[in-house]
């Protein structure tokens, strides 16, 4: 069979250009990435050999070998793991076989150091080899197969795959080092890198060299023990950090580490990490987690549903159980009661540690919330609300109270006298929420309003039948928001008898205007009424108290899950100069322009909500006529 030359996937070519031309602050991480990949290959074969022992009959002692050749200027890493087929070479080394590739490319900024740091978030650490090598060869043979394959590339746009002889299973990676990378041929340099980054690898990493007489020498460079089984007192922060880099294929540092051993009815170790950066596939439809399941130190799978709730999918790490059989199938694990028990305990442990972090380090917790809050809130809606109470203590919101994130407990403490509900506004983003006219009356009263700007917010709030600590959650874009009973100090001082008489006198004429507007708009609106929720705008639209929230309806229409919008309630501000002027016209019997005014008020309310006018031609005509009358006056 002849050699086949292909071009890299477009995203890989761009990535390789960045890697090859960037002076990453710590180029030695390439060795960490290649050792991690070799260890993963050994892990996978060890699992496959449980059901098919013949795969490792010739060699069951897994190891990773490193050899340096000064004369040839090559560094070679080999493993006796699972190996790859021709198709897997194309999939794994010719494309970025992960979701979110386009998002990754979009994030590339042209800043070499910043862009290179993104690599690990996509599990493509292999390409870091091109930071130190101008040519890379990968000789591999899949366990259980007889044909080997050689992958070769200089990282400049193409790669070649050809059949090749290989006596044993596994993979050999040969790096032809650049002239400025000779340091990576030195035994001491390699030893330091392995002990710094890969000491936790559960397989021996062996350096092969020569003695003075020309014979071979071997030296194991790492402890070769599972980090999660060692006592916490023996593990440094750097150990945890490098294990996180290995298990998560990440370049950032862990934001939080959770390490514990459970003993009793079920015995297992857990070592989990919360990243400090948001992975690009966080909102992929599959919502997969990144926690690996081991049984008695043998890797089983990282694709088991039910081990980690989907709303904790940002976690990376390992769970190692002593109470599962090694030969259990991955399908049987899906509904295994031991896995269910571990999942509940794991979730409780992580939520407990997050609560401690939120209390002791609120600023650090705010950074976590910005990265993963939208995912964590999914737990309020999922799993029948099993962890609702714990999550309600963890959720944070932007609000009208200031730039600091608000907790629900903090909101309740700041509630005004006479305020019985927790008020919120759901919007596409914070800017849209702040621009909403429905906020005006609440701001005037000094009543805090929470901004709910994540899509999941519209769903979990609907499940809060009992409210939060007895306080119901109310949307300010719905009817029924009674501000009159809330005491706010300054806003309530202007209650003299003279003011009350003036309000009573104006009420009748405004009521007449409301009736006229309602008659003019007909079925276009569900109702027209006065409101105290406005202070600056003349009108706004709200959903009736029993109708769907306006933002949720907008979302469903955008996703083609709703054909049309329900009629809304038009609320008018009786204290606004425009409303008072129109009310006076009605009172004086000058109603010839009220029909056009009613429609213009309605369209104005739609524009304030970010909606297009319902009839652009009619709106333009009416607006022009108003302008003409104004100029004529």
C-alpha positions in Angstrom: 0.0 0.0 0.0 1.4 3.4 -1.0 1.9 6.3 1.4 -1.0 8.8 1.5 -0.4 12.5 1.9 -3.2 14.7 3.2 -3.6 18.3 4.3 -4.5 19.1 7.9 -8.0 20.2 8.7 -8.0 24.1 8.4 -8.3 24.6 12.1 -5.3 22.4 12.8 -3.2 24.3 10.2 -3.9 27.5 12.0 -3.2 26.0 15.4 0.1 24.5 14.1 1.2 27.9 12.8 0.6 29.5 16.2 2.4 26.7 18.0 5.4 26.6 15.7 5.9 30.3 15.8 5.1 31.0 19.4 7.7 31.1 22.1 5.4 29.6 24.8 6.7 30.7 28.2 7.4 27.0 29.2 8.2 25.0 26.1 8.9 21.9 28.2 5.1 21.3 28.6 5.3 19.4 25.3 6.9 16.5 27.2 4.1 16.5 29.7 1.5 16.3 27.0 3.2 13.5 25.2 3.7 11.5 28.4 0.0 12.1 29.3 -1.1 10.8 25.9 1.1 7.7 26.3 -0.3 7.0 29.8 -3.9 7.4 28.5 -3.0 4.8 25.8 -1.8 2.4 28.5 -4.9 3.0 30.5 -7.2 2.2 27.6 -5.5 -1.0 26.8 -5.5 -2.1 30.5 -9.2 -1.8 30.5 -9.7 -3.6 27.2 -7.5 -6.4 28.5 -9.9 -7.2 31.3 -12.3 -8.7 28.8 -9.7 -9.7 26.3 -6.5 -10.8 28.1 -4.9 -11.9 24.8 -4.3 -8.2 24.0 -1.6 -8.0 26.7 -0.4 -11.6 26.8 3.0 -10.8 25.3 3.6 -7.8 27.6 1.4 -6.9 30.6 3.9 -4.4 32.3 2.8 -1.0 31.0 5.5 1.6 30.8 6.5 4.8 29.0 10.1 5.1 27.6 12.1 8.1 26.8 15.4 8.0 24.8 17.6 10.8 23.5 20.1 10.7 20.6 22.5 13.6 20.6 24.0 12.8 17.2 20.7 12.5 15.4 19.2 15.2 17.6 16.1 13.2 18.2 14.0 12.6 21.3 11.9 9.4 21.3 8.9 8.6 23.5 7.4 5.1 23.3 4.6 3.2 25.0 3.1 -0.3 25.0 -0.4 1.0 25.1 -3.4 0.5 22.8 -1.9 2.0 19.7 -3.8 3.4 16.6 -5.2 2.2 13.3 -4.8 4.2 10.1 -8.2 5.7 10.6 -7.4 6.7 14.1 -4.2 8.4 13.0 -6.2 10.6 10.6 -8.9 11.3 13.2 -6.5 12.0 16.1 -3.6 13.7 14.4 -5.2 15.2 11.3 -8.2 16.9 12.8 -9.3 18.4 16.1 -11.7 15.7 17.0 -13.6 17.7 19.6 -16.7 19.8 19.6 -16.3 23.6 19.5 -13.5 23.7 16.9 -15.0 26.8 15.2 -15.3 28.5 18.6 -11.7 27.7 19.2 -10.6 29.4 16.0 -12.8 32.4 16.7 -11.1 32.9 20.1 -7.6 33.1 18.4 -6.5 36.7 18.8 -3.1 36.9 17.2 -1.4 37.1 20.6 0.8 34.1 20.4 1.2 33.5 24.1 -2.6 33.9 24.7 -3.5 31.7 21.8 -1.1 28.9 22.7 -2.5 28.8 26.2 -5.9 27.8 24.6 -4.5 24.5 23.2 -5.0 22.4 26.2 -8.7 23.3 26.4 -9.2 21.3 23.2 -7.3 18.2 24.1 -4.8 18.7 21.3 -1.6 18.7 23.4 0.1 16.5 20.8 0.6 19.5 18.6 2.7 21.1 21.2 5.5 18.9 20.0 6.0 21.3 17.1 7.1 23.9 19.6 10.5 22.0 19.8 10.5 19.8 16.7 10.6 20.7 13.0 9.6 17.1 12.1 7.5 14.5 14.0 7.2 10.8 13.2 4.6 8.6 14.9 5.0 4.8 14.4 2.1 2.9 15.8 0.4 -0.5 15.8 -3.0 -1.2 17.3 -3.2 -3.9 19.9 -4.6 -7.1 18.4 -3.7 -6.1 14.8 -0.6 -7.0 12.7 -0.2 -3.9 10.5 1.7 -0.9 11.7 1.4 2.7 10.4 3.9 5.6 10.2 2.6 9.2 10.4 5.0 12.0 9.4 4.7 15.8 9.3 6.8 18.9 9.5 3.8 20.8 10.8 3.6 23.1 7.8 0.2 22.0 6.4 0.5 18.4 5.3 1.1 15.0 6.8 1.8 11.5 5.4 0.5 8.1 6.6 2.1 4.9 5.2 2.1 1.2 6.2 5.2 0.4 8.3 6.7 -2.6 10.1 6.4 -2.6 13.9 7.1 -5.7 16.0 4.9 -4.9 19.0 1.8 -3.0 19.9 1.9 0.7 21.0 3.2 4.0 19.7 6.7 5.4 19.2 6.9 9.2 18.7 10.2 10.5 17.3 10.9 14.3 17.5 13.5 15.8 15.3 14.4 18.7 17.5 15.0 22.2 16.3 18.5 23.7 16.8 17.3 25.8 19.8 15.8 22.8 21.5 19.0 20.7 22.2 18.4 21.2 26.0 15.7 18.5 25.8 18.3 15.9 24.9 19.9 16.3 28.3 19.1 13.6 30.9 19.0 16.0 33.8 16.6 18.4 31.9 14.3 15.5 31.0 14.4 14.2 34.6 13.5 17.6 36.0 10.6 17.9 33.6 9.2 14.5 34.3 9.4 14.9 38.1 7.8 18.4 37.8 5.0 17.6 35.5 4.5 13.8 35.4 5.5 12.3 38.7 1.9 11.3 39.3 1.6 9.1 36.1 0.6 5.7 37.4 3.0 3.9 35.0 6.8 4.1 35.2 8.4 6.7 32.9 11.8 5.2 32.1 14.8 7.0 30.7 16.9 4.8 28.5 20.5 5.9 28.0 24.0 4.4 27.6 26.8 3.7 30.1 30.5 4.4 29.5 31.0 0.9 28.0 28.3 1.4 25.4 25.6 -0.7 27.2 22.1 0.5 27.9 20.9 1.9 31.2 17.4 2.4 32.5 16.2 4.8 35.2 12.6 5.3 36.4 12.0 9.0 36.7 8.7 9.1 38.4 7.0 7.6 41.5 4.6 5.8 39.2 1.7 5.7 41.8 -1.8 6.9 41.5 -1.8 10.4 43.1 -5.4 10.1 44.4 -4.5 7.2 46.6 -1.8 9.0 48.4 -2.4 10.9 51.7 -3.1 14.6 51.2 -0.3 15.4 53.6 2.2 13.9 51.1 0.9 15.9 48.1 1.9 19.5 47.3 0.0 22.1 45.5 2.3 21.7 42.5 1.5 17.9 42.5 -2.2 18.7 42.3 -1.7 21.3 39.7 0.3 19.0 37.4 -2.1 16.1 37.9 -4.9 18.5 36.9 -3.0 19.3 33.7 -2.7 15.6 33.0 -6.2 14.4 33.7 -7.9 17.5 32.2 -5.5 18.0 29.3 -5.5 21.6 30.4 -3.1 24.5 30.5 -4.9 26.6 33.1 -4.5 26.0 36.9 -7.3 24.5 39.0 -9.5 27.0 40.7 -10.5 24.5 43.5 -9.3 21.0 44.4 -11.5 18.5 46.2 -9.7 15.4 47.4 -11.2 12.8 49.8 -11.4 9.2 50.6 -14.8 7.6 51.5 -14.8 4.6 53.8 -17.7 2.5 55.1 -20.3 0.7 53.1 -18.7 1.9 49.8 -15.0 2.7 49.6 -13.6 5.0 47.0 -11.2 7.9 46.3 -12.2 11.1 44.7 -9.9 13.8 43.3 -11.8 16.5 41.5 -10.9 19.9 40.1 -12.8 23.0 39.2 -11.0 24.8 36.3 -10.1 28.4 36.5 -11.1 28.9 32.8 -14.3 28.0 31.0 -13.9 25.1 28.5 -15.2 25.8 25.0 -17.4 22.7 25.0 -19.2 23.7 28.2 -22.5 24.2 26.5 -22.2 21.4 23.9 -25.6 19.7 23.5 -24.2 16.4 24.8 -23.3 18.1 28.2 -20.6 15.5 28.9 -18.6 15.6 32.1 -14.8 15.0 32.3 -14.5 12.8 35.3 -12.7 9.4 34.8 -13.9 6.3 36.6 -11.3 3.9 37.8 -11.9 0.5 39.6 -9.0 -0.6 41.8 -6.7 1.9 39.9 -7.7 0.5 36.5 -9.2 3.1 34.2 -12.7 2.0 33.1 -14.4 5.0 31.3 -14.8 8.7 31.2 -18.2 8.5 29.5 -20.4 7.1 32.2 -23.7 8.9 32.6 -24.9 9.4 36.1 -21.5 9.6 37.8 -21.5 13.4 37.7 -24.7 15.5 37.2 -24.8 17.4 33.9 -24.8 20.7 35.8 -21.4 19.8 37.3 -19.9 18.9 34.0 -17.1 21.5 34.4 -15.5 19.2 36.9 -12.4 17.3 35.9 -10.7 14.5 37.8 -11.0 10.9 38.8 -13.1 8.6 41.0 -11.6 5.3 42.0 -13.9 2.7 43.5 -13.0 -0.5 45.3 -16.5 -1.9 45.3 -17.1 -2.4 41.6 -16.1 -5.5 39.7 -13.3 -5.0 37.2 -15.1 -6.8 34.4 -18.3 -4.7 34.7 -19.5 -3.4 31.3 -19.9 0.3 30.7 -23.5 -0.2 29.9 -24.2 -2.0 33.2 -22.5 0.9 35.1 -25.2 3.3 33.9 -27.7 2.0 36.4 -25.4 0.6 39.0 -26.5 1.5 42.6 -22.9 1.9 43.7 -22.4 4.6 41.0 -25.6 6.3 42.1 -24.5 6.4 45.7 -21.1 7.7 44.7 -22.7 10.4 42.5 -24.9 11.7 45.4 -21.9 11.8 47.8 -19.7 13.4 45.2 -22.3 16.1 44.5 -22.9 16.8 48.1 -19.1 17.1 48.7 -18.5 19.5 45.8 -21.5 21.7 46.7 -20.3 21.8 50.3 -16.8 22.9 49.3 -18.2 25.5 47.0 -20.3 26.9 49.8 -17.2 27.2 52.0 -15.4 29.0 49.2 -18.3 31.4 48.6 -18.3 32.3 52.3 -14.6 32.6 52.9 -13.5 34.0 49.5 -16.4 35.9 47.9 -14.3 37.7 45.3 -12.7 34.4 44.1 -16.2 32.8 44.1 -17.5 35.7 41.9 -14.9 34.7 39.3 -16.1 31.1 39.5 -19.7 32.2 39.1 -18.9 34.2 36.0 -17.4 31.1 34.4 -19.8 28.4 35.6 -22.8 30.0 37.2 -25.1 29.4 34.2 -24.3 25.7 34.3 -24.7 25.4 38.1 -28.2 26.9 37.9 -29.3 24.0 35.7 -29.3 22.0 38.9 -32.2 24.0 40.2 -34.3 22.7 37.4 -32.8 19.2 36.9 -33.0 16.1 39.1 -36.4 17.1 40.5 -34.8 19.9 42.5 -33.0 17.3 44.7 -30.2 19.8 45.5 -32.3 22.9 45.3 -31.7 24.1 48.9 -27.9 23.8 48.6 -27.9 25.5 45.2 -30.0 28.4 46.3 -27.3 29.3 48.8 -24.8 29.3 45.9 -26.5 31.2 43.2 -25.5 34.8 42.5 -27.0 37.5 40.4 -26.3 41.0 39.1 -28.9 43.4 40.4 -29.9 47.1 40.6 -28.1 47.2 44.0 -24.6 47.7 42.4 -21.8 46.0 40.7 -21.3 43.3 43.4 -23.0 39.9 42.8 -26.1 39.5 45.0 -27.0 36.3 46.9 -30.6 35.5 47.7 -29.9 35.7 51.4 -28.3 39.2 50.9 -31.3 40.3 48.8 -33.8 39.2 51.5 -31.8 41.1 54.1 -32.0 44.3 52.0 -35.8 44.0 51.3 -37.8 47.2 52.0 -40.5 47.6 54.7 -43.7 46.2 53.2 -41.9 44.3 50.5 -43.2 40.7 50.4 -41.6 39.3 47.2 -38.2 38.9 45.5 -38.4 40.9 42.3 -36.5 40.0 39.1 -36.4 40.9 35.5 -35.5 38.2 32.8 -33.7 39.6 29.8 -31.2 38.7 27.1 -28.4 40.4 28.9 -27.7 42.9 31.6 -27.8 45.9 29.3 -31.3 44.9 28.1 -32.4 44.5 31.7 -31.2 47.9 32.7 -32.8 49.6 29.7 -36.3 48.1 30.6 -38.9 50.8 31.5 -40.4 48.4 34.0 -37.5 49.1 36.3 -38.3 52.7 36.7 -40.8 52.5 39.6 -38.6 50.0 41.5 -35.6 52.2 41.1 -37.5 55.2 42.4 -38.6 53.2 45.4 -35.2 51.9 46.0 -36.4 48.3 45.6 -33.7 45.9 44.4 -34.4 43.9 41.3 -32.3 40.8 40.2 -31.2 40.5 36.6 -31.8 37.0 35.3 -29.9 36.8 32.0 -29.2 33.1 31.4 -31.7 31.0 29.3 -32.0 28.5 32.2 -33.3 31.2 34.5 -36.7 31.2 32.7 -37.2 27.5 33.6 -35.9 27.2 37.2 -37.9 30.2 38.5 -41.1 28.4 37.3 -40.3 25.5 39.7 -40.0 27.8 42.8 -43.5 27.2 44.0 -42.6 27.9 47.6 -40.4 30.8 46.9 -37.1 31.3 48.7 -37.4 31.2 52.5 -41.1 32.0 52.2 -40.5 34.9 49.8 -42.2 34.4 46.3 -40.2 35.3 43.2 -42.0 37.8 41.0 -41.2 39.1 37.5 -41.5 42.9 37.2 -42.6 42.4 33.5 -45.8 40.8 34.7 -48.9 42.4 36.1 -49.6 42.4 39.8 -46.4 44.2 41.0 -47.8 46.3 43.8 -45.4 49.0 44.8 -47.8 51.1 46.8 -47.4 49.0 50.0 -43.6 49.2 49.9 -42.1 51.9 52.1 -39.0 53.6 50.7 -38.4 56.8 52.6 -37.8 59.7 50.2 -40.2 58.5 47.6 -43.1 58.3 50.1 -42.7 61.8 51.7 -44.6 63.7 49.1 -48.0 62.7 50.4 -49.5 66.1 51.3 -53.3 66.6 51.2 -52.7 69.1 48.3 -50.9 66.4 46.2 -53.6 63.8 47.0 -56.3 66.2 45.9 -54.5 66.9 42.6 -54.1 63.1 42.0 -57.8 62.5 42.6 -58.7 65.3 40.3 -56.5 63.9 37.4 -57.6 60.3 38.0 -61.0 60.8 36.2 -59.5 62.2 33.1 -56.8 59.6 32.9 -59.4 56.9 33.3 -61.2 58.3 30.3 -58.0 58.3 28.3 -57.4 54.7 29.3 -60.9 53.7 28.1 -60.3 55.5 24.8 -56.9 53.9 24.2 -58.4 50.5 25.0 -61.2 51.0 22.5 -58.8 52.2 19.8 -56.4 49.2 20.2 -59.1 46.6 20.5 -57.7 43.0 20.4 -54.2 44.2 19.9 -53.8 44.4 23.6 -55.2 42.3 26.4 -55.9 45.3 28.6 -55.0 49.0 29.2 -54.5 50.3 32.7 -52.6 52.8 34.8 -49.5 51.8 36.7 -47.1 53.0 39.4 -44.1 50.9 38.0 -43.2 53.8 35.6 -41.5 57.1 36.6 -40.0 58.4 33.3 -41.5 56.5 30.4 -45.2 57.2 29.4 -46.0 53.5 28.7 -44.8 49.9 28.9 -46.0 46.5 28.0 -46.3 43.7 30.6 -47.6 40.2 30.6 -50.8 39.5 32.5 -50.2 37.8 35.8 -51.3 34.4 34.5 -49.5 34.6 31.1 -46.1 33.5 30.1 -43.2 35.9 31.0 -42.3 38.1 28.1 -38.7 37.1 27.8 -39.5 33.4 27.8 -42.1 34.0 25.1 -39.4 35.9 23.1 -37.0 33.0 23.5 -39.5 30.4 22.4 -40.4 32.4 19.3 -36.8 32.8 18.3 -36.4 29.0 18.5 -39.6 28.4 16.4 -41.4 26.8 19.4 -44.1 29.4 19.5 -46.0 30.8 16.5 -47.1 34.2 17.7 -47.0 36.4 20.8 -49.9 36.6 23.1 -51.6 40.1 23.5 -50.0 42.1 26.3 -51.2 44.6 28.8 -50.4 48.2 28.0 -49.7 50.1 31.2 -49.7 54.0 31.1 -47.9 56.3 33.5 -50.6 58.8 34.8 -47.9 61.2 36.0 -46.1 61.6 32.6 -46.6 64.9 30.8 -47.7 63.1 27.6 -50.3 61.0 29.3 -51.6 64.1 31.2 -51.8 66.1 27.9 -53.7 63.3 26.1 -56.0 62.9 29.1 -56.8 66.7 29.0 -57.7 66.4 25.3 -60.1 63.6 26.1 -61.5 65.6 29.0 -62.1 68.6 26.7 -63.8 66.4 24.0 -60.9 66.8 21.5 -60.7 63.1 20.6 -60.1 63.2 16.9 -56.4 62.3 17.2 -56.7 59.8 20.1 -56.9 56.8 17.8 -53.5 57.6 16.2 -52.0 58.5 19.6 -53.1 55.1 21.1 -51.4 53.2 18.3 -48.2 55.3 18.6 -48.1 54.7 22.4 -48.4 51.0 21.7 -45.6 51.0 19.2 -43.5 53.1 21.5 -43.9 50.4 24.2 -42.9 47.7 21.7 -39.7 49.7 20.8 -38.9 50.1 24.5 -39.0 46.3 24.7 -36.6 45.9 21.8 -39.4 44.6 19.5 -40.0 45.9 16.0 -43.0 48.0 15.3 -46.0 45.8 14.3 -47.0 47.9 11.3 -44.1 50.1 10.0 -46.1 51.7 7.2 -48.9 52.8 9.6 -46.4 53.8 12.3 -44.6 56.1 9.8 -47.9 57.7 8.6 -49.1 58.4 12.1 -45.7 59.7 13.2 -45.5 62.0 10.2 -49.0 63.4 10.8 -48.0 64.2 14.4 -44.9 66.0 13.3 -46.9 68.0 10.7 -49.4 69.1 13.4 -46.5 70.0 15.7 -44.9 72.2 13.0 -48.2 73.7 12.1 -48.8 74.7 15.7 
